Amino acid sequence: MVQSISNREGSGNILISLDVETTGPCPAVADLVSLGAVALREDTLGECGRIKLRVREPDGGWQWDEDTRRWWAEQDPEVYRDNFMAGPRLSRGETAERLEQWLKDLGGTPVFAAHPACFDWQWINDLFWCGLGRNPFGYRALCIRSLGYGVQGAVDWGKDRADDPEFYVAPERPHDPLSDAVAQAEQLRRIITHVRSKAA
């Protein structure tokens, strides 16, 4: 359950669970379509938001990777429509500015977190550098997937988050970026709670 936290409540690191939806595997060959973000401060899931982007080339439509296009065709049609057709939508520059301002308003130091970080990070890093010439997250990212493996003491790259019942949280609407970001944030909160209980 997402609760409200007031801006600039405390300081220090604020974990930001981010999820992106795209038309392919990387910014060089595809487009960023939408993103969702949730702030995790201490044990509270707080401020959150969703942004939908406009196509980079309005006359050309979305730049698709064909494997990703086929994958989207197998997903929930309502979630597909929400990502690709519903508005309003922002340009990449507007998205970068709005996301950076949201991070500033939270106070503290934002820490990027995703599952896995290697996929979502490249899109957000590209968005910020192309839109603003800087990335407010710096160059570091926290991988929730890798953190979960480390806590369990075993690495099985064939496992996905659903194979981990102790920490896994199913999103209410898979591939809705905000729903995914909330689920990731809750999974991260559970891992952190577990680590703290072991250390106590």
ABEGO torsion letter per residue (X at the ends): XBBBBBBGBEBEBBBBBBBBBBABABAAABBBABBBBBBBBEABBBBBBBBBBBBABAAAEBBBBAAAAAAAAABBAAAAAAAAABOBBBBAAAAAAAAAAAAAAAEEBBBBBBOBAAAAAAAAAAAAAAAAGBBAAEABBBBAAAAAAAAAGBBBAABBAAABAAABBBBABBGBAAAAAAAAAAAAAAAAAAAAAAAX
